């Protein structure tokens, strides 16, 4: 097997994972945690938030990242997507246990303000659909990419939700970083789609 197809530079992925966990723990520790479940809720939210960002961002550079990490990167990318979903399920389950109701898994449509304040609820379902699309992309065909784009909507909903009611997002530094992440993700997505459109026009010309 050619060396270019072997997994390589995996230490970068390990470092990114360790940094994400450390960052989540540091941000959570900045506030006083009333109960252990509050800590689990917040760490799950931050880890899931970071993982969704990385999964969505990396999907724009699959060829480049596959060359850098080896043939295994697409698999690791989808594992990261499922990991993000798992972390957010832990977050939502913790909220449900604290509230004593499974209703926290259901989106709220009574008002726009309530919908966006609790935007993590629809975001969770969108991420679940996008993750399944990635896992079953061979059966779905080329259209799986469009379903996978739900990650972008989920991240934006999660960002709004976090900025409106997220305890960890009361810190100005965290708010600035999350805003920059959302802007960067939208900019990369638009730039990537514009580049693809220009290439397709050149081919048709």
N, C-alpha and C positions, 0 to 999 in steps of 0.2 A: 504493500500500500504506500503511495507517495507520502512523503513527510508532510506535504501541505494539507493533507486530509486528517492528520492526526491532531487530537486535541492539544492545544498549546496556549501558553500565556494564561492558563487558568487561574494563576495566582491573582490576576487582576479582578476576576469575578469574586474570588474569596475575599479580597480586600474591599471591594464594593459592598458585599454583603455584610462584612464586619463593621464597616463604616456606617451603613444604614442602621444597623442594630444599635451601635454606640450613639449615633445621633438621636435616635428615638428615645433611648434611656436618658440621655442628657437633657433633652427638651422636657421630658416628663418629670424628671427630678427637679426642674426649676420651680415647680409648684408643689405645694403640700398635697399629698394624696390622702384622701379621707379613709379609704378602704383599699385592700389589695385588688379588688375587682376593678376599681377605678384605674389603677395602674395598668392592668391587663387591657382594659378598654382603650386607654390612650396609646399604649405601645402598639397594640394591634392596628389602630387607626393610622398611626404614623408610618409603620412598616408597610402596610397596605398601600398607603398614599405614595410612598417613595417607589414601591415596586411597580405600581401602575404607571407612574411617570417613566421609569426606566424601560418597562416593556413597550410602552407606546413610542418612546423616543427611538429605541433600538430597532423597531420594525421599519423605520425609514432607512436604515443602513445595514440591512441584512447581508448584502453581498460583501460590503467592506468588513463587517464584523466577523463574518464567516471566514474570510481570508486571514483575519488577525487571530481568531481563536481556534480555527479549524472547523472541520465538517460538523462537529457536535454542537456548534453554537445555536442553530435553529431549534434544536431540542431543548437546550438550556433556556432559550428565550421563552418557549412555551411553558417550561417548568416555572420560570419566574412569573408568568402570567397567572398560572394556577396557584403559585405561592402567594401572590397578591390577593387573589380571591380568598384563599384560606385565612390570611391575616385579617381581612375585612369581615369574614364570617365570624372570626373570634371576637372582633370588635362589636359586631352587631349582636352576637349571642350574649356578650357581657352586658350590653345595654338592655337586652330583653330580660335577662335575669335580674338586673337591678330594678327595672320597671315592673317586673312581674307580669309581663304581657308579651306575646309574640307579635303583637301589632306593630312593633318597631321595624319589622321586615317589610311592611306594606307602605308604598308611597302615599303621600297626603296630597289631595287635589282640592281641598276646600278653599285655598287661596294661593296666589302666586308666592306670597311671602312665606307661607307655611311650606309650600312645595320646595322652594329653594333652601329654606332654613334646614329642612330635613332631606336635602338633596342626596345625602349618602344612601338613602333607601333605594331610589331608582338607580343610582350609580352601581350599587351592588348587583342588581339584576342585569344591568347592561354589561358589566364585567363578566358575569357568569355566562351570558350569551356569547360574548366575544371570545372567552376562553374555550368554550365548547366548539366554536367555529374554527379556532386554531387547531384544536386536537383532531377535528374531523375534516380538516381542509381538503384531504384527498377525495373524500366522498362528496363534499360540497362543490368542489371545482374552483375555478378562478374567482367566483363571487365571494369566496370566504374572506377576501381582503376587505370588501365593503362592510361586512359584518364586523370584522376586526376593528374597523374604525370607530366602533362604539366605545372603545377604550378612551378616545379623545373626549367624547361627550361626557363619559363617566368621570374622567379626571377633572373636567371643568365644573361639573355638578359637585364633585367632592370638594373642590377648592372653595366654591361659594359656600357650601355647607360648613366647611371648616372655619372660614373667615367670619361667618355669621354667628355660629354657636360653639365652635371648637375651643375648649379650654386652653389647649396648647397654643392656639393661634391668637391669643391675646397679646403675646410678645411681639413687639414691633419688628424684631429681626426675623422671626418666623413668618410674619405676614409679608414682609418684603421678599423673602426667599420664595414663598409659595406663589406670589404674584409673578415673580421672575420666571419660575418654572412653567406656569400656565402660559405666559407670553411666549417663552421659548418654544414650547410644544406646538402652539398654534402657528408660530412663524416657520418652524421646520416643516410642519405638515403642508402649509400653503406653498412654501418654496419647492418642496418635493413634487407636489401635484402640478405646479406651474412648469417645472422642468420636464416632467413626463409629458405634459401637453405639448410643449414646444418640440420635443423629440418626435412625438407622433405626427405633428404637422409637417415636420421635415421629411419624414418617411413617406407621407402621402403626396408631398410635392413632387 
